[in-house]
Structures are given as structure tokens and as C-alpha cells.
Amino acid sequence: MTGEGNRGRATVIDVTQAKDARIQNFLLGGHDHYESDRDAARHLMHLAPNIPQLERVNREFVARAVRYLSMQLGIDQYLDHGCGLPIRDNIHQIARRAGVDARVVYIDNDPVVLAHARMMLDEKRTLVLDADLLDFTTILTRSEQAGMLDPAAPVAALFTSVLHCVPDARNPWRHVAELINQLPSGSVLVLSHLASQNQALNEEVSTVMHELTGQQWAKIRSFAEVERFFDGLRPVGGPIGDVACWHPVTGLNLQSPDRTWRIYGGVARKR
């Protein structure tokens, strides 16, 4: 494993401020969280009671997508934007069980995430990169310099359950499109996003979580807003939509009985 970024810099962590990565860790049954994160998660569950199940739906989608890309498309390069805290079945582990000796770049700028990742992801052919998830120039340059990215071979760019932290003012659609434009033909976008068609609820939950996370959360988006990320790309493995329905495992029902909220997204390929 290779780490870059803040190795020599002391980091003070404010445990009174909830963070998205630790909230997700709590919802997935992890142990790397504080009371502030648990309080924020409980607020979220009050507004969206099925959110723990949706987090599991998202993780299952990521696992199916990586297996599909590894086994069906032979992709062995992955950029995991906003990777969050390491858990069981990280991207490189899923790909390697699928028979691909993948190179994986994990990207985050949360000091807690970076510290945990550098301790736990002790694997060859992985890189933990301290960078803004939309700074694709830095991400691509450092990945290539570290020998973790072949610029001529297809790459899977993952943005899974992370873009709700990026406000519209930063135009995440433009940044994602510009990244994909820099990648070679055959590259793939894997993207999922908490979404709802109830605009009033979207605004209510977004406002509450924005306050609880110190403005880290930005916006829950509509289905159409999520679909915009895939403009110009060709869906593979299934249509853009509820990720519980993407390339589903036979006999496993991942859909939540509460259909107000969805993890919306899919997998799409650059021609």
C-alpha cells in the first residue's frame, strides 16, 4: 500500500462534529464513529427510516458492479472517489476475488479516513490519496506518477454514495464529465446517490444533515438530477435507476418496502 498527503502533519480531529464517512460506518454496523456521528445518524433515520437498509443496498451494488467490471469487462484499474472508512470487502478485495489483480486508488480528504486507510489497506497495488474528490487533475497526475494508473487502459471511476456532499454550486456534473473525458475509451462510471422524487423531503433532510455535519452534506437529488451524471455514456449491466435492481443476484430481494428514498444510479461506459 502506498500513502500520500499528510504523513508528517499532526491532525486534530473534532469528534464533536459529525462526519459523513463515520455516519455511514455506523449505519453499516462498523465501529469507527463517535457520539456526534451516531446522533446525526439517528436524526437521519428519523427522517428516512430505511437509510440503514439503503446503505447495505449501496454496498451490495458496489460489490456487484466491481465483480461485473472485473469478470465481464476485464477492468483492472479503479478510482474510488470519497472512499470512506475501510470496511470488509473493499474494492481491491472484491476485484481480486473475481480474478483480477486490480490496482485501486482510494481518494478522500477526511483525516480520519486517511489515517484508517493507511493502517488497514496494507496491500500492494493500492494507493491512498489525499485529495478533493473532484480534483481530477491532481488525482490522475498522482496516480500515474505512483505507477497506479495506465493512461491508455480503461478505468472504472467510482462515485458511490458520496456526491450528496457536493453542492450544486460546485457543479459536480461538470467535474464528473471532465474526469470521464480524460479517461480512455472503454472506461466506466459507477455512480450511486441517495435520491427521492419528493422535493420537500429532499430539502428537509438536506437542510438537517447540512447543519448536523458542519455543512459537509449538501443535497439529496431527484432521479433526473442523478441521471444527468450519465449523459453521453452507455449503460451496461442494466439501466440507470434503483441500484437494487442493477444486475441483481437471483433470489436476493434488496429493495426496501419504503420506496420514498432510493439509492439511484448505475454503471455506464464511455464509447
C-alpha positions as CSV (number, residue, x, y, z in Angstrom):
1,M,0.0,0.0,0.0
2,T,1.2,3.5,-0.8
3,G,0.1,6.6,1.0
4,E,0.5,10.2,0.0
5,G,-0.5,13.5,1.6
6,N,-0.4,14.4,5.3
7,R,2.1,11.9,6.7
8,G,4.2,14.4,8.5
9,R,1.4,16.7,9.7
10,A,-0.3,16.4,13.1
11,T,-4.1,16.3,12.7
12,V,-6.6,17.5,15.3
13,I,-9.9,15.7,14.9
14,D,-13.1,17.3,16.2
15,V,-15.1,14.4,17.5
16,T,-18.0,16.7,18.3
17,Q,-18.6,17.3,14.6
18,A,-20.4,14.5,12.7
19,K,-18.8,13.3,9.5
20,D,-20.3,11.6,6.6
21,A,-17.8,8.7,6.5
22,R,-18.4,7.9,10.1
23,I,-22.2,8.2,9.8
24,Q,-22.0,5.6,7.0
25,N,-19.7,3.4,9.1
26,F,-22.3,3.5,11.9
27,L,-25.2,2.7,9.6
28,L,-23.3,-0.3,8.2
29,G,-22.6,-1.7,11.7
30,G,-19.0,-0.5,11.9
31,H,-17.1,0.7,15.0
32,D,-15.3,3.8,13.8
33,H,-17.7,6.6,14.9
34,Y,-18.4,9.0,17.8
35,E,-21.5,10.1,19.6
36,S,-21.9,13.1,17.2
37,D,-22.0,10.7,14.3
38,R,-24.5,8.4,16.0
39,D,-26.7,11.4,16.8
40,A,-26.6,12.6,13.2
41,A,-27.4,9.0,12.0
42,R,-30.4,8.8,14.4
43,H,-31.7,12.1,13.0
44,L,-31.3,10.8,9.5
45,M,-33.1,7.6,10.4
46,H,-36.0,9.6,11.9
47,L,-36.4,11.3,8.6
48,A,-35.6,8.3,6.4
49,P,-36.2,5.2,8.4
50,N,-34.9,2.8,5.8
51,I,-31.5,4.5,5.5
52,P,-29.5,1.6,7.1
53,Q,-31.0,-0.8,4.6
54,L,-30.2,1.7,1.8
55,E,-26.6,1.8,2.9
56,R,-26.5,-2.0,2.6
57,V,-28.1,-1.8,-0.8
58,N,-25.4,0.6,-1.9
59,R,-22.6,-1.7,-0.6
60,E,-24.1,-4.7,-2.4
61,F,-24.4,-2.6,-5.6
62,V,-20.7,-1.7,-5.4
63,A,-19.7,-5.3,-4.9
64,R,-21.8,-6.5,-7.9
65,A,-20.5,-3.6,-10.1
66,V,-16.8,-4.4,-9.3
67,R,-17.3,-8.1,-9.9
68,Y,-19.1,-7.4,-13.2
69,L,-16.4,-5.0,-14.4
70,S,-13.6,-7.3,-13.3
71,M,-15.1,-10.5,-14.7
72,Q,-17.1,-9.3,-17.7
73,L,-15.1,-6.3,-18.9
74,G,-11.7,-7.2,-17.6
75,I,-11.2,-3.8,-16.0
76,D,-8.3,-3.7,-13.5
77,Q,-7.9,0.0,-12.7
78,Y,-10.2,1.7,-10.2
79,L,-10.5,5.2,-8.8
80,D,-12.7,5.2,-5.7
81,H,-13.7,8.8,-5.1
82,G,-14.7,9.6,-1.5
83,C,-13.8,6.0,-0.4
84,G,-14.8,6.5,3.2
85,L,-13.7,4.3,6.1
86,P,-12.3,0.8,5.2
87,I,-14.7,-2.0,5.8
88,R,-15.0,-5.6,4.8
89,D,-14.9,-6.1,1.0
90,N,-13.1,-3.1,-0.2
91,I,-12.7,-2.6,-3.9
92,H,-9.3,-4.3,-4.3
93,Q,-10.5,-7.3,-2.3
94,I,-13.7,-7.7,-4.4
95,A,-11.8,-7.4,-7.7
96,R,-9.1,-9.9,-6.7
97,R,-11.6,-12.5,-5.6
98,A,-13.1,-12.1,-9.1
99,G,-9.7,-13.0,-10.5
100,V,-8.3,-9.5,-11.4
101,D,-5.1,-8.3,-9.8
102,A,-6.5,-4.8,-9.7
103,R,-4.8,-1.5,-9.0
104,V,-7.0,0.7,-6.8
105,V,-6.6,4.3,-5.9
106,Y,-8.7,5.3,-2.8
107,I,-9.4,9.0,-2.7
108,D,-10.5,11.1,0.3
109,N,-9.5,14.2,2.2
110,D,-11.0,13.3,5.6
111,P,-8.1,12.9,8.0
112,V,-9.8,10.1,10.0
113,V,-10.5,8.2,6.7
114,L,-6.9,8.7,5.6
115,A,-5.4,7.5,8.9
116,H,-7.6,4.4,9.0
117,A,-7.0,3.6,5.3
118,R,-3.2,3.8,5.6
119,M,-3.3,1.5,8.6
120,M,-5.8,-1.1,7.2
121,L,-5.2,-1.1,3.5
122,D,-1.8,-2.7,3.7
123,E,-1.9,-4.1,0.2
124,K,0.2,-4.0,-2.8
125,R,-1.2,-2.2,-5.8
126,T,-3.3,0.1,-3.7
127,L,-2.8,3.9,-3.2
128,V,-4.5,6.1,-0.6
129,L,-4.6,9.6,-2.0
130,D,-5.3,12.8,0.0
131,A,-7.3,14.9,-2.5
132,D,-10.6,16.6,-3.1
133,L,-12.8,14.0,-4.9
134,L,-13.5,16.5,-7.8
135,D,-9.8,17.5,-8.3
136,F,-9.4,15.0,-11.2
137,T,-6.2,16.7,-12.4
138,T,-4.4,16.0,-9.1
139,I,-5.9,12.5,-8.8
140,L,-4.9,11.4,-12.3
141,T,-1.4,13.0,-12.1
142,R,-0.5,11.5,-8.7
143,S,-2.0,8.1,-9.7
144,E,0.1,8.0,-12.8
145,Q,3.2,9.2,-11.0
146,A,2.8,6.4,-8.4
147,G,2.6,3.8,-11.2
148,M,-1.0,3.0,-10.2
149,L,-2.7,4.1,-13.5
150,D,-2.1,3.2,-17.1
151,P,-3.5,6.2,-19.0
152,A,-4.0,4.1,-22.1
153,A,-6.2,1.4,-20.4
154,P,-9.8,1.6,-19.3
155,V,-10.5,2.8,-15.8
156,A,-13.5,2.5,-13.5
157,A,-14.3,5.8,-11.8
158,L,-16.5,5.2,-8.7
159,F,-18.6,7.9,-7.0
160,T,-20.8,5.8,-4.8
161,S,-22.9,7.4,-2.1
162,V,-20.6,10.5,-1.9
163,L,-21.9,13.2,-4.3
164,H,-24.6,14.2,-1.8
165,C,-21.7,16.0,-0.1
166,V,-21.1,18.2,-3.2
167,P,-23.4,21.3,-3.6
168,D,-24.8,22.3,-6.9
169,A,-22.7,25.5,-6.8
170,R,-19.6,23.3,-7.4
171,N,-21.3,21.8,-10.5
172,P,-20.4,18.1,-9.8
173,W,-21.9,17.1,-13.2
174,R,-19.2,19.2,-15.0
175,H,-16.4,17.7,-12.8
176,V,-17.5,14.1,-13.3
177,A,-17.9,14.7,-17.1
178,E,-14.5,16.3,-17.3
179,L,-12.9,13.3,-15.5
180,I,-14.6,10.8,-17.8
181,N,-13.4,12.9,-20.8
182,Q,-9.8,12.5,-19.6
183,L,-10.1,8.7,-19.4
184,P,-9.6,6.4,-22.4
185,S,-12.4,4.8,-24.4
186,G,-14.0,1.8,-22.6
187,S,-13.7,3.5,-19.2
188,V,-16.7,3.2,-16.9
189,L,-18.6,5.4,-14.4
190,V,-20.0,3.7,-11.4
191,L,-22.2,6.1,-9.5
192,S,-24.9,5.9,-6.8
193,H,-26.7,8.7,-5.0
194,L,-29.4,8.9,-2.3
195,A,-32.4,10.3,-4.1
196,S,-36.1,10.9,-3.9
197,Q,-38.8,12.4,-6.0
198,N,-40.3,14.2,-3.0
199,Q,-38.7,17.7,-3.3
200,A,-40.0,18.9,0.1
201,L,-38.5,15.9,1.9
202,N,-35.2,16.2,-0.1
203,E,-34.9,19.8,1.1
204,E,-35.8,19.0,4.7
205,V,-33.3,16.1,5.0
206,S,-30.6,18.0,3.2
207,T,-31.0,21.0,5.5
208,V,-31.0,19.0,8.7
209,M,-27.9,16.9,7.7
210,H,-26.2,20.1,6.4
211,E,-26.4,21.5,9.9
212,L,-25.5,18.3,11.7
213,T,-22.4,17.6,9.7
214,G,-21.0,21.2,9.7
215,Q,-22.0,21.8,6.1
216,Q,-20.5,18.6,4.8
217,W,-23.8,17.3,3.5
218,A,-25.0,19.3,0.5
219,K,-28.1,17.9,-1.3
220,I,-30.3,14.8,-1.8
221,R,-31.1,14.9,-5.5
222,S,-34.0,13.8,-7.7
223,F,-33.8,10.9,-10.1
224,A,-33.4,13.3,-13.1
225,E,-30.5,15.1,-11.4
226,V,-28.7,11.8,-10.8
227,E,-29.3,10.7,-14.4
228,R,-27.5,13.8,-15.6
229,F,-24.2,12.4,-14.4
230,F,-24.5,9.6,-17.1
231,D,-25.1,11.9,-20.1
232,G,-23.2,10.7,-23.1
233,L,-22.4,7.3,-21.6
234,R,-23.8,3.9,-22.5
235,P,-25.4,2.0,-19.5
236,V,-24.0,-1.5,-19.0
237,G,-25.3,-4.4,-16.9
238,G,-28.7,-2.8,-16.5
239,P,-30.4,0.6,-16.8
240,I,-29.8,3.7,-14.7
241,G,-32.3,3.5,-11.8
242,D,-32.7,2.0,-8.4
243,V,-29.4,0.2,-7.9
244,A,-31.1,-2.6,-6.0
245,C,-32.3,-3.7,-9.5
246,W,-29.0,-3.4,-11.2
247,H,-27.7,-6.8,-12.2
248,P,-29.4,-8.4,-9.2
249,V,-28.4,-11.6,-7.5
250,T,-31.0,-14.3,-8.2
251,G,-33.2,-14.9,-5.2
252,L,-32.0,-11.9,-3.3
253,N,-34.5,-9.1,-2.8
254,L,-32.6,-5.9,-2.0
255,Q,-35.5,-3.5,-2.5
256,S,-36.8,-1.6,0.5
257,P,-40.5,-1.7,1.3
258,D,-40.3,2.1,1.8
259,R,-40.0,3.5,-1.7
260,T,-39.7,7.1,-0.8
261,W,-36.0,7.0,-0.8
262,R,-33.8,5.1,-3.3
263,I,-30.1,4.6,-3.9
264,Y,-30.2,5.7,-7.5
265,G,-27.6,5.3,-10.2
266,G,-25.9,2.6,-12.2
267,V,-22.9,1.7,-14.4
268,A,-22.2,3.3,-17.8
269,R,-19.3,3.1,-20.3
270,K,-17.5,5.6,-22.4
271,R,-17.6,4.7,-26.0
